[in-house]
Amino acid sequence: MNRDPLPASQPMIPPSAPAHPAAAAGPLYIDILLAKLEQGGDKPVLRHRGRDVSARALLHSVGRFAAALSRLGTGAGDLVALLAPNSADALALRYATHVLGAVSCYLPTPRSAEQGAALVAAMQPRMVVLFPETAHLLPRIGAASLMTVGLDLPGIPRLDAPAEGLACPLPATRARPEELAVITSSGGTTGVPKGSRRSFAAYTATVNTPSPADRRQLVNGPLAYLSQVLTDTTLLGGGVVVLEDCCEPAATLRAIETERVTDLFLVEPQLFALMDHPGLQRRDLSSLRAITHVGASAPPILRRRALERLGPVLVHVYGASEIGLVSVLAPAEYALAREDLLTSAGRIRPGVEVRFRRSDGTLASPGEIGLIEVRSPAMAEGYRNRPDLEAATFHEGWYSSADLGHLDQGGLLHVLGRAGDIAWIDGAMVTPTCLEEVLCRDGGVRLAVAVAEEDASCWFVAVLPWPGAPVSTARCAQAIAASFGAAVAGRVRLLPLTSVPLTEQGKPDREAIRAMGRDGAASPCPGLPGPIRHQGLPAERAAPAFRGGEPRTT
């Protein structure tokens, strides 16, 4: 679908406008996928642990799982929840669920029995399926109808046993555009993860996007998150998905070289670990065409370092599980020669609409900072069994994010960070990205992650050293004071660490960082407390222009 990017001025659509049409006039993704697999024959479509899985073999697995689910009476509206590894069986079972018009959800790994029980209660699945790699999570699931694949557990039936080895012709797909298809989990670093819901039409709009037939996509993140979308998009385009069990820098570099990976998706901490890994220069990465990173507004100094070490293959995107991908900064613009773009999240994708809202509830003017709101064909319709959260964030076809941003005159989106992490102090905007930029540039640290305290009283900043050079909190304090002044420095609490705590997705664990800071592990920067105005969004203030890490208002 070739369309010009949205203009720099935001679409001023009235709040009463109807929801964006889900854009699924053609066949649904599951029908396209089955046809592609049928045509593929013996062509490999998956690779896992050194073994190829052909299109024919994957199609056969889908058929036998569909037969097993059908015998259980599975149909439209039934949620099949999978605590799944990255494996061919986990994908085949999900596709079989969709063949029958039922709903799939890859569950995030529960951190405790309490969270697991609450997760199951919130999702209300018809069944929860365990695999050999996830059987140890059984005590965390609580009361649920359980099935297994690939292992025997006392008192729990095997979903793959009845049809194992038998030829099971695929039934006609029962998926309907308007029926619920997919529940996608949020990170859930606190409490119970939210599950955004999409119909078959909306999910088709999410995954049925152009993808080259020679794409070899490395998938090393949990299927519960964006990995499932990457997998489906690659297979729909005729490419190959290389499945890895987890994301670890040395293993990732090895997989790129040995599997001739063309495409890789990482959240920012994973990107930074990869670019700083000592084995980087010893590996042949010439097959790479795109390393897509998402998850935060990375400081320009780190994006510059990534370009210098990995070459012109970086892609930066902005999005969320609720809204899909909103904007893309492609390799053609993501370059060392374009320093002005290293604070950007790229151009709005075709078909996606973005607007910005002031703190008083009115829509912002073009170029003005506001809370980002999104509408797109690929957007979720709401949250599963969470009407309170749905009412707070989904409004007449638009999704209200918690992020501040603006569009510049060139049509580029700038995401400043979570509104709760941003403050105005002495007339200047201070964002986590600005703090991280200054610490990495002038404070002598390799990596910094800034998180605001919930009451906005301070920022906790995790800082990682360069090898053989411990973090100097005095130097960090001087850098912050020099760029932002004593009032800001007085509200920064430094956490010298050897590694940043991460969520299952690989994103910084904000709650863990806050907990460390509250427990007294943080070192205060010397400075004088000054007035702080949290989440200030004065309507008259234009977007800030950044030079280095210091914000300057225009």
ZIVEN-V610852 format. One record per helix or strand. SS is the DSSP state (helix for helix, strand for strand). FROM is the first residue (numbers start at 1). LEN is the number of residues. If there is no record, write none. Layout:
SS|FROM|LEN ; SS|FROM|LEN
//
This chain:
helix|29|12 ; strand|44|5 ; strand|51|4 ; helix|55|17 ; strand|79|5 ; helix|88|12 ; strand|103|4 ; helix|113|11 ; strand|127|5 ; helix|132|9 ; strand|146|4 ; strand|153|1 ; strand|156|1 ; strand|158|1 ; strand|180|6 ; strand|195|5 ; helix|200|8 ; strand|216|4 ; helix|223|14 ; strand|240|4 ; helix|249|11 ; strand|263|5 ; helix|268|8 ; helix|280|3 ; strand|290|5 ; helix|300|11 ; strand|314|7 ; strand|324|6 ; helix|339|3 ; strand|346|3 ; strand|353|5 ; strand|363|1 ; strand|368|1 ; strand|370|6 ; strand|382|2 ; helix|387|7 ; strand|394|2 ; strand|398|10 ; strand|412|7 ; helix|419|3 ; strand|423|3 ; strand|428|3 ; helix|432|11 ; strand|447|6 ; strand|459|6 ; strand|466|1 ; strand|469|1 ; helix|473|12 ; helix|486|4 ; strand|492|6 ; strand|502|1 ; strand|508|1 ; helix|510|12 ; strand|523|2 ; strand|533|2 ; strand|542|1 ; strand|544|4 ; strand|550|4
//
